[in-house]
């Protein structure tokens, strides 16, 4: 190998190392972002379940009130 070929090889290796380091940084950032999104998703699912439960409770209360109103109207 001549000197030019060795210099080119060194440059390519340096570029590969730099690119590898950047990709590893990107992977770390993406893992952190993924973790945050998983936590947010879990929180949103819990909130959805709570809201569904509240909606069922409200629906039951409204049905009960409607039944009472209909009974009161029929008694009149």
C-alpha positions as CSV (number, residue, x, y, z in Angstrom):
1,X,0.0,0.0,0.0
2,X,1.3,3.4,-0.8
3,X,1.0,6.5,1.5
4,X,-2.0,7.9,-0.4
5,X,-4.0,4.8,0.1
6,X,-3.2,4.7,3.8
7,X,-4.2,8.3,4.2
8,X,-7.5,7.6,2.4
9,X,-8.1,4.6,4.5
10,X,-7.4,6.6,7.7
11,X,-9.9,9.3,6.5
12,X,-12.5,6.7,5.8
13,X,-12.0,5.0,9.2
14,X,-12.3,8.4,10.9
15,X,-15.5,9.1,9.0
16,X,-16.9,5.8,9.9
17,X,-16.0,6.3,13.6
18,X,-17.6,9.8,13.5
19,X,-20.7,8.4,11.8
20,X,-20.9,5.5,14.3
21,X,-20.7,7.9,17.2
22,X,-23.5,10.0,15.8
23,X,-25.7,7.0,15.2
24,X,-25.1,5.8,18.8
25,X,-26.1,9.3,20.0
26,X,-29.2,9.1,17.8
27,X,-30.0,5.7,19.2
28,X,-29.7,6.9,22.8
29,X,-32.0,9.9,22.0
30,X,-34.5,7.7,20.3
31,X,-34.6,5.3,23.2
32,X,-35.2,8.2,25.6
33,X,-37.9,9.5,23.4
34,X,-39.5,6.1,23.1
35,X,-39.4,5.7,26.9
36,X,-41.1,9.0,27.4
37,X,-43.8,8.2,24.8
38,X,-44.4,4.8,26.4
39,X,-45.0,6.6,29.8
40,X,-47.2,9.1,28.2
41,X,-49.2,6.4,26.4
42,X,-49.7,4.5,29.6
43,X,-50.9,7.7,31.3
44,X,-53.3,8.4,28.5
45,X,-54.7,4.9,28.7
46,X,-55.3,5.2,32.4
47,X,-57.0,8.6,31.9
48,X,-59.2,7.0,29.2
49,X,-60.2,4.2,31.6
50,X,-61.0,6.8,34.3
51,X,-63.0,8.9,31.9
52,X,-64.9,5.8,30.7
53,X,-65.7,4.9,34.3
54,X,-66.9,8.5,35.0
55,X,-69.0,8.4,31.8
56,X,-70.6,5.1,33.0
57,X,-71.4,6.6,36.4
58,X,-72.9,9.7,34.8
59,X,-75.0,7.6,32.5
60,X,-76.3,5.5,35.4
61,X,-77.1,8.6,37.3
62,X,-78.9,10.2,34.4
63,X,-80.9,7.0,33.7
64,X,-81.9,6.9,37.3
65,X,-83.1,10.5,37.3
66,X,-84.9,9.9,34.0
67,X,-86.7,6.9,35.6
68,X,-87.7,9.0,38.6
69,X,-89.0,11.7,36.4
70,X,-91.0,9.3,34.3
71,X,-92.4,7.7,37.4
72,X,-93.4,11.1,38.8
73,X,-95.1,12.0,35.5
74,X,-97.0,8.8,35.4
75,X,-98.2,9.2,39.0
76,X,-99.6,12.7,38.2
